[in-house]
Amino acid sequence: MGRAVVPLLADAPYEVHVVRHSRAAAVPGAREHRADLLGDPHAAEALVEAVAPSHLLHLAWYTEPGRYWTSGLNLDWLAASARLLRAFAAAGGRRAVLVGTCAEYDLTDGTCVEGVTPLRPTTLYGAAKNALQEVSAAHTGVAGYSAAWARLFFAYGPGEPPERLVPATVRGILAGQSVELSHGRQLRDFVFVEDVAAALVKLLGSEVEGAVNIGTGQAVSLRDVVEAIAERLGQPADLRFGARPADPNEPPLIVADTTRLRDEVGFAPAVSLAEGIDRAAGWWRERVSS
Amino acid sequence: MGRAVVPLLADAPYEVHVVRHSRAAAVPGAREHRADLLGDPHAAEALVEAVAPSHLLHLAWYTEPGRYWTSGLNLDWLAASARLLRAFAAAGGRRAVLVGTCAEYDLTDGTCVEGVTPLRPTTLYGAAKNALQEVSAAHTGVAGYSAAWARLFFAYGPGEPPERLVPATVRGILAGQSVELSHGRQLRDFVFVEDVAAALVKLLGSEVEGAVNIGTGQAVSLRDVVEAIAERLGQPADLRFGARPADPNEPPLIVADTTRLRDEVGFAPAVSLAEGIDRAAGWWRERVSS
């Protein structure tokens, strides 16, 4: 997500400072800093003090597929994020956008509406994100900065971890393996990573406060996503729906109400599912075959 | 509160390790450790790893009168507490009691019932405590320990900060000053510090999980508290009710429903308001006159 955001920020009227833990390729238009938010909070705080950023876009969290729902690292990221926010405010920061998740909502409702759908996370990941959302909202009230909470739905696209649905399906098909799936009727709000990035940048530049869903407002079935990938790759695909058990507690429908994003932030996603799948599948094909 | 808790723990079948930031008089029956949870989380985590406690009673937070409601240190304490909890679980901890506040509740309800009264903190202090409560509840579910969340009402007694209602009133009367107060009709659940300590120790030794109110279940008016102090001191008191404006947003009534504390934890406060005021006023009189 950071990779998709930085070029957009560099085009906007910002002096962009990228902070990350690991060394990586230089990002054109951005100054780079290395800091370990988890392991060395003092270093991160000293960096924030030195840079004195006006705006903060905080994307970092633990997101290892299969593990992040229950990992104790969610507590560490809550801690690191709270400290980062405090350092940002202390250094005179004016506007922050933090990243949350649809997993904060009571997902039995299906369509998630900010300020209406109850917040009732059922996972440690959702609870830690929601805890940060609550404390950041209270903090803005006393510390004199403005903040929004971007609740992400199902982001996909180039660069996502290879274990996730889209890349795993692409890789399976390209390898000629059978792709084992659950029934595939789960309806989800998939949003292309570049649309997420553009929404975050638009939100950062706005004065909108509080939670804003980042999604398309359209639910598609996992089956439709997987079949679109197979079609895009244009080669025989052995898709085995029903080969894996579905979690009986899994919500049948998770979709964003995007009224706030559209009417208050003034943003609408531009990339259709067909185009997004096309680009994501193409990106992964290049990497698998090279 | 720590001072009141440690002797009770030392009487119970625990090996007591006291961790604090500042040097202080030795506590009989306890091993003492110095660690700066805020400034040096690694040191605190190393200590938890070395001691490998079975039980954790976490009392530390920022509580400076007049400032703690809105201080950014609430974020730091949320961060430090999240990290402490994670270190505790990683070191094999089995049972934790963390301390919350009635300020987590929607206080327009008056009587606060765990699991029924909505959690709707209106202050950064309340939001940070509630955030910790939510994330700790989710953490216990995946990290394999048991935890309770002690929601404190209006604790008073020997050792509390001198700016708070009871000591400030005692000191004002003893100094022969007029004591300026608001109307004094606010009804609050005052609970003596030794009862709080005994409730916490009982809760720590129990298997009760989740939020438990720590109060008496009885509301008394601030006026009654102040007049009881004056009576106890037995000297002329110039009590000026109405001399200070009351906060128009202040809830008229804040009282704990103590059903859970009584029926599930098996604890009932033992110190009446008259006795508690007697002891608190006596304690402060000794210190003011010495």
Boltz contact constraints between the chains, C-beta under 6 A:
constraints:
  - contact:
      token1: [A, 70]
      token2: [B, 142]
      max_distance: 6.0
  - contact:
      token1: [A, 72]
      token2: [B, 86]
      max_distance: 6.0
  - contact:
      token1: [A, 75]
      token2: [B, 82]
      max_distance: 6.0
  - contact:
      token1: [A, 75]
      token2: [B, 86]
      max_distance: 6.0
  - contact:
      token1: [A, 78]
      token2: [B, 82]
      max_distance: 6.0
  - contact:
      token1: [A, 78]
      token2: [B, 135]
      max_distance: 6.0
  - contact:
      token1: [A, 79]
      token2: [B, 79]
      max_distance: 6.0
  - contact:
      token1: [A, 79]
      token2: [B, 82]
      max_distance: 6.0
  - contact:
      token1: [A, 79]
      token2: [B, 83]
      max_distance: 6.0
  - contact:
      token1: [A, 82]
      token2: [B, 75]
      max_distance: 6.0
  - contact:
      token1: [A, 82]
      token2: [B, 78]
      max_distance: 6.0
  - contact:
      token1: [A, 82]
      token2: [B, 79]
      max_distance: 6.0
  - contact:
      token1: [A, 83]
      token2: [B, 79]
      max_distance: 6.0
  - contact:
      token1: [A, 86]
      token2: [B, 72]
      max_distance: 6.0
  - contact:
      token1: [A, 86]
      token2: [B, 75]
      max_distance: 6.0
  - contact:
      token1: [A, 124]
      token2: [B, 138]
      max_distance: 6.0
  - contact:
      token1: [A, 124]
      token2: [B, 139]
      max_distance: 6.0
  - contact:
      token1: [A, 124]
      token2: [B, 142]
      max_distance: 6.0
  - contact:
      token1: [A, 127]
      token2: [B, 134]
      max_distance: 6.0
  - contact:
      token1: [A, 127]
      token2: [B, 135]
      max_distance: 6.0
  - contact:
      token1: [A, 127]
      token2: [B, 138]
      max_distance: 6.0
  - contact:
      token1: [A, 128]
      token2: [B, 135]
      max_distance: 6.0
  - contact:
      token1: [A, 131]
      token2: [B, 131]
      max_distance: 6.0
  - contact:
      token1: [A, 131]
      token2: [B, 134]
      max_distance: 6.0
  - contact:
      token1: [A, 131]
      token2: [B, 135]
      max_distance: 6.0
  - contact:
      token1: [A, 134]
      token2: [B, 127]
      max_distance: 6.0
  - contact:
      token1: [A, 134]
      token2: [B, 131]
      max_distance: 6.0
  - contact:
      token1: [A, 135]
      token2: [B, 78]
      max_distance: 6.0
  - contact:
      token1: [A, 135]
      token2: [B, 127]
      max_distance: 6.0
  - contact:
      token1: [A, 135]
      token2: [B, 128]
      max_distance: 6.0
  - contact:
      token1: [A, 135]
      token2: [B, 131]
      max_distance: 6.0
  - contact:
      token1: [A, 138]
      token2: [B, 124]
      max_distance: 6.0
  - contact:
      token1: [A, 138]
      token2: [B, 127]
      max_distance: 6.0
  - contact:
      token1: [A, 139]
      token2: [B, 124]
      max_distance: 6.0
  - contact:
      token1: [A, 142]
      token2: [B, 70]
      max_distance: 6.0
  - contact:
      token1: [A, 142]
      token2: [B, 124]
      max_distance: 6.0
